[in-house]
Amino acid sequence: MGTFDYAEMQAVADELITEFGTAGSVITMSTPDPVEGGEPTPTPHPARVVVMKYDARYVDGTVILANDVQIYISAIGLTIEPKVGMQVQVGSVQYLIINIDPNRFDGATPVVYVCQGRTAS
């Protein structure tokens, strides 16, 4: 019996996201200098993403709000690992990552990042 190839599934996910998605970026914020202070600096990391509305049956008004979206981020070519609190920019819209599932079925290889995004204000 052969072993499952998670890298191949990662490539399939990337192919689908590339075909049906769009270019976006995951934005990290650098911390201000502890001595000099200042404002955090945003750093965009290019990503391929698909943004979809949640089906109405999943919107409960508590955990998932009416305007929340699912964001699928390809793991291939991404230079950072998305985390809760980061932002995803798609076009002129920025979404705050509220929840994230890296889909690491083997415990190591992220097949695709599935995020819950909320419009950032």
LOBAGU-632983 format. One line per field, with one value per residue: x, y, z of N, C-alpha, C in turn; residue in three letters; residue number from 1. Coordinates in Angstrom, 3 decimals, decimal comma. Layout:
residues N
n_x: c(X	...)
n_y: c(Y	...)
n_z: c(Z	...)
ca_x: c(X	...)
ca_y: c(Y	...)
ca_z: c(Z	...)
c_x: c(X	...)
c_y: c(Y	...)
c_z: c(Z	...)
type: c(Ala	...)
seq: c(NUM	...)
end
This chain:
residues 121
n_x: c(0,846	0,640	1,947	0,232	0,394	0,952	2,112	1,427	-1,338	-1,305	-0,331	-2,469	-4,499	-3,372	-3,427	-6,213	-6,947	-5,458	-6,695	-9,406	-9,284	-7,784	-5,179	-3,725	-2,802	-1,140	-0,980	1,471	2,280	4,872	6,519	6,715	9,780	11,308	12,623	12,631	9,980	7,006	4,927	3,353	4,538	3,096	3,584	3,229	2,657	2,784	0,078	-2,031	-5,476	-8,861	-11,971	-14,951	-18,418	-19,977	-22,200	-25,616	-26,618	-24,521	-24,076	-24,270	-24,447	-22,935	-20,366	-19,824	-20,427	-22,829	-21,509	-19,066	-16,437	-15,160	-11,811	-9,630	-6,320	-3,533	-0,905	1,418	4,201	3,823	5,353	5,184	3,461	0,046	-1,743	-4,066	-5,351	-3,751	-3,966	-5,734	-5,458	-7,442	-7,757	-9,128	-10,076	-9,735	-9,393	-9,720	-8,139	-9,970	-10,247	-8,464	-7,540	-4,988	-5,051	-3,340	-2,941	-1,133	0,245	2,382	2,618	1,119	-1,778	-3,717	-4,621	-7,388	-9,364	-11,322	-12,613	-13,055	-14,358	-11,999	-11,761)
n_y: c(-1,178	2,161	5,374	8,376	11,274	14,293	16,626	16,529	16,904	19,456	20,785	20,361	21,789	24,348	24,667	24,752	27,019	28,940	28,830	29,553	31,655	34,704	37,211	38,212	39,399	38,558	40,295	41,285	42,834	44,829	45,162	48,144	49,975	49,296	51,289	53,710	53,852	54,536	53,744	50,608	48,812	47,868	44,847	43,466	40,154	38,367	36,376	33,678	33,605	32,605	33,986	33,496	33,757	32,773	30,028	30,503	28,837	28,455	30,820	32,155	34,413	34,818	33,361	33,189	35,837	37,713	39,089	37,853	36,005	33,115	32,412	31,021	30,185	29,624	27,418	27,112	28,890	30,857	32,973	33,223	32,019	32,234	33,729	34,032	37,273	38,517	40,268	39,923	41,049	41,697	42,916	46,055	45,539	44,724	42,003	40,818	38,140	35,898	33,278	30,246	27,425	25,334	22,955	20,620	17,640	15,592	16,469	18,113	19,203	21,972	21,845	23,605	26,875	27,638	30,253	32,258	35,244	38,689	41,789	44,291	47,198)
n_z: c(0,000	-0,914	0,152	1,053	-0,954	0,091	-0,865	-3,535	-3,342	-2,351	-4,588	-6,362	-5,045	-5,250	-8,025	-8,531	-7,024	-8,367	-10,862	-10,331	-8,607	-7,448	-7,453	-4,417	-1,142	1,898	4,815	7,040	10,153	11,223	14,375	16,334	16,946	20,053	21,466	19,978	19,248	17,357	14,508	13,661	10,783	7,743	5,875	2,811	1,594	-1,279	-2,521	-3,675	-3,850	-3,010	-2,528	-0,835	-0,087	2,994	3,187	3,936	5,966	7,705	8,971	12,040	13,548	15,776	15,973	13,231	11,211	9,213	7,119	6,934	5,289	3,524	3,029	0,869	0,786	-1,156	-0,336	-1,698	-2,743	-0,881	1,414	4,128	7,087	7,325	10,044	12,794	13,195	11,331	8,165	5,062	1,853	-0,900	-3,953	-3,409	-0,925	2,489	4,657	7,950	9,513	11,240	12,046	11,383	9,416	8,715	7,304	7,646	7,119	7,418	9,519	8,962	6,278	4,872	3,126	2,077	3,143	5,008	5,753	8,005	7,210	8,019	7,155	7,381	9,361)
ca_x: c(0,000	1,444	1,668	-0,495	1,311	0,357	2,657	0,616	-2,622	-0,988	-0,232	-3,828	-5,177	-2,805	-3,931	-7,616	-6,983	-4,940	-7,698	-10,670	-9,055	-7,189	-3,989	-3,985	-1,621	-1,294	-0,259	1,993	2,595	6,099	6,353	7,505	11,047	11,027	13,228	12,190	8,518	6,533	3,757	3,659	4,646	2,534	4,396	2,406	3,270	1,916	-0,602	-3,163	-6,607	-10,250	-12,848	-16,332	-19,351	-20,450	-23,578	-26,463	-26,830	-23,393	-24,060	-25,007	-24,515	-22,027	-19,040	-19,771	-21,356	-23,413	-20,573	-17,820	-16,159	-14,139	-10,684	-8,728	-5,010	-2,612	0,316	2,564	4,706	3,582	6,607	4,891	2,287	-1,012	-2,158	-5,171	-4,945	-3,175	-4,962	-5,628	-5,950	-7,870	-8,181	-9,099	-10,724	-8,896	-10,102	-9,001	-8,270	-10,612	-9,996	-7,702	-7,253	-3,949	-5,248	-2,108	-3,458	-0,027	0,879	3,515	2,437	-0,146	-2,329	-4,319	-5,062	-8,790	-9,508	-12,551	-12,220	-14,053	-13,924	-11,220	-12,188)
ca_y: c(0,000	3,364	6,465	9,497	12,346	15,574	17,654	16,475	17,541	20,880	21,267	20,374	22,931	25,552	24,749	25,186	28,407	29,765	28,875	30,178	32,728	35,964	37,616	38,946	39,409	38,411	41,444	41,207	44,147	44,813	45,844	49,375	49,910	49,452	52,512	54,860	53,870	54,656	52,978	49,337	48,926	46,702	44,207	42,526	38,935	37,935	35,096	33,382	33,412	32,544	34,523	33,046	34,015	31,596	29,609	31,071	27,899	28,518	32,133	32,051	35,727	34,857	32,982	33,598	36,938	37,750	39,603	37,087	35,245	32,080	32,755	29,901	30,715	28,585	27,313	27,130	30,225	31,776	33,085	33,234	31,229	33,118	33,503	34,854	38,650	39,091	40,702	39,471	42,072	41,232	44,162	47,171	45,099	44,033	41,130	40,394	36,699	35,624	31,874	29,660	25,991	25,119	21,666	19,809	16,304	14,731	17,141	18,941	19,886	22,685	21,637	24,894	27,592	28,047	31,297	33,022	36,645	39,710	43,063	45,101	48,606)
ca_z: c(0,000	-1,035	1,072	0,459	-1,336	0,459	-1,756	-4,751	-3,018	-2,245	-5,967	-6,915	-4,424	-5,853	-9,399	-8,475	-6,543	-9,462	-11,928	-9,949	-7,652	-7,862	-6,701	-3,183	-0,292	3,336	5,356	8,399	10,713	12,020	15,654	16,417	17,670	21,482	21,991	19,198	19,108	15,990	14,094	12,987	9,332	7,052	4,841	2,043	1,068	-2,380	-2,344	-4,556	-2,941	-3,456	-1,489	-1,038	1,013	3,709	2,958	4,990	7,078	8,628	9,622	13,305	14,176	16,921	15,503	11,825	10,975	7,868	6,115	6,948	4,065	3,567	2,167	0,622	0,411	-1,607	0,457	-2,606	-3,052	0,228	2,159	5,563	7,447	7,818	11,422	13,278	13,453	10,111	7,199	3,677	0,947	-2,218	-4,595	-2,464	0,311	3,463	5,581	9,133	9,717	12,520	12,338	10,279	9,434	7,712	6,630	7,713	7,375	7,851	10,641	8,542	4,997	4,729	1,791	1,743	4,332	4,930	6,770	8,173	7,102	8,334	6,577	8,324	9,338)
c_x: c(0,893	1,078	0,981	0,478	0,655	0,881	1,875	-0,744	-2,449	-0,933	-1,610	-4,607	-4,684	-3,333	-5,374	-7,735	-6,479	-5,992	-8,924	-10,504	-8,452	-5,917	-4,420	-2,698	-2,030	-0,412	0,162	2,319	3,858	5,848	7,209	8,793	10,773	11,595	12,654	10,677	8,131	5,327	4,190	3,667	4,061	3,494	3,513	3,242	2,337	1,346	-1,661	-4,320	-7,918	-11,081	-14,274	-17,175	-19,692	-21,878	-24,400	-26,643	-25,700	-23,326	-24,922	-25,106	-23,604	-20,600	-18,842	-20,859	-21,781	-22,428	-19,226	-17,677	-15,160	-13,054	-9,786	-7,423	-4,113	-1,355	1,562	2,946	4,505	4,822	6,415	3,712	1,216	-1,432	-3,341	-4,639	-4,262	-4,312	-4,662	-6,223	-6,239	-8,457	-8,048	-9,702	-9,727	-9,786	-9,181	-9,209	-8,768	-10,303	-9,245	-7,494	-6,218	-4,085	-3,938	-2,508	-2,378	0,720	2,002	3,227	1,112	-0,664	-2,909	-4,720	-6,503	-9,031	-10,953	-12,125	-13,387	-13,515	-13,243	-11,668	-11,040)
c_y: c(1,242	4,408	7,598	10,641	13,706	16,714	17,689	17,140	19,052	21,497	21,338	21,563	24,239	25,752	25,254	26,639	29,353	29,924	29,692	31,384	33,962	36,217	38,406	39,026	39,205	39,491	41,179	42,624	44,021	45,570	47,107	49,150	50,141	50,739	53,741	54,967	53,922	53,770	51,638	49,531	47,682	46,182	43,208	41,351	38,402	36,540	34,935	32,976	33,239	33,034	34,113	33,406	32,699	31,290	30,064	30,132	27,928	29,833	32,050	33,383	35,873	34,571	33,429	34,649	36,972	38,203	38,887	36,301	34,131	32,498	31,528	30,485	29,551	28,602	27,395	28,573	31,240	31,790	33,103	32,303	32,181	32,727	34,407	36,237	39,314	39,520	40,116	40,566	41,443	42,453	45,300	46,799	44,371	43,252	40,784	38,895	36,460	34,207	31,284	28,166	25,734	23,803	20,896	18,390	15,327	15,344	18,082	19,791	20,626	22,533	22,947	25,546	28,034	29,001	31,801	34,481	37,562	41,034	43,909	46,549	49,547)
c_z: c(0,000	-0,001	0,322	0,206	-1,080	-0,403	-3,072	-4,517	-2,874	-3,638	-6,627	-6,349	-5,043	-7,271	-9,423	-8,028	-7,628	-10,551	-11,553	-9,031	-8,272	-7,048	-5,481	-2,401	1,156	3,942	6,793	8,855	11,551	13,318	15,675	17,209	19,161	22,085	21,303	19,094	17,643	15,737	13,501	11,474	8,673	5,974	4,099	1,528	-0,017	-2,141	-3,424	-3,654	-3,693	-2,276	-1,820	0,179	1,694	3,287	4,168	6,180	8,098	9,402	10,871	14,044	15,382	16,474	14,063	11,602	9,506	6,799	6,113	5,652	4,383	2,584	2,075	0,100	0,029	-0,751	-0,413	-2,936	-1,947	1,119	3,670	5,819	7,975	9,233	11,756	13,619	12,269	9,191	5,828	2,820	-0,407	-2,923	-3,597	-1,110	1,207	4,422	6,739	9,292	11,138	12,990	11,148	10,509	8,343	6,949	6,506	8,083	7,810	9,027	10,248	7,312	4,945	3,293	1,268	3,064	4,117	6,084	6,827	8,173	7,414	7,822	7,655	8,213	9,521)
type: c(Met	Gly	Thr	Phe	Asp	Tyr	Ala	Glu	Met	Gln	Ala	Val	Ala	Asp	Glu	Leu	Ile	Thr	Glu	Phe	Gly	Thr	Ala	Gly	Ser	Val	Ile	Thr	Met	Ser	Thr	Pro	Asp	Pro	Val	Glu	Gly	Gly	Glu	Pro	Thr	Pro	Thr	Pro	His	Pro	Ala	Arg	Val	Val	Val	Met	Lys	Tyr	Asp	Ala	Arg	Tyr	Val	Asp	Gly	Thr	Val	Ile	Leu	Ala	Asn	Asp	Val	Gln	Ile	Tyr	Ile	Ser	Ala	Ile	Gly	Leu	Thr	Ile	Glu	Pro	Lys	Val	Gly	Met	Gln	Val	Gln	Val	Gly	Ser	Val	Gln	Tyr	Leu	Ile	Ile	Asn	Ile	Asp	Pro	Asn	Arg	Phe	Asp	Gly	Ala	Thr	Pro	Val	Val	Tyr	Val	Cys	Gln	Gly	Arg	Thr	Ala	Ser)
seq: c(1	2	3	4	5	6	7	8	9	10	11	12	13	14	15	16	17	18	19	20	21	22	23	24	25	26	27	28	29	30	31	32	33	34	35	36	37	38	39	40	41	42	43	44	45	46	47	48	49	50	51	52	53	54	55	56	57	58	59	60	61	62	63	64	65	66	67	68	69	70	71	72	73	74	75	76	77	78	79	80	81	82	83	84	85	86	87	88	89	90	91	92	93	94	95	96	97	98	99	100	101	102	103	104	105	106	107	108	109	110	111	112	113	114	115	116	117	118	119	120	121)
end
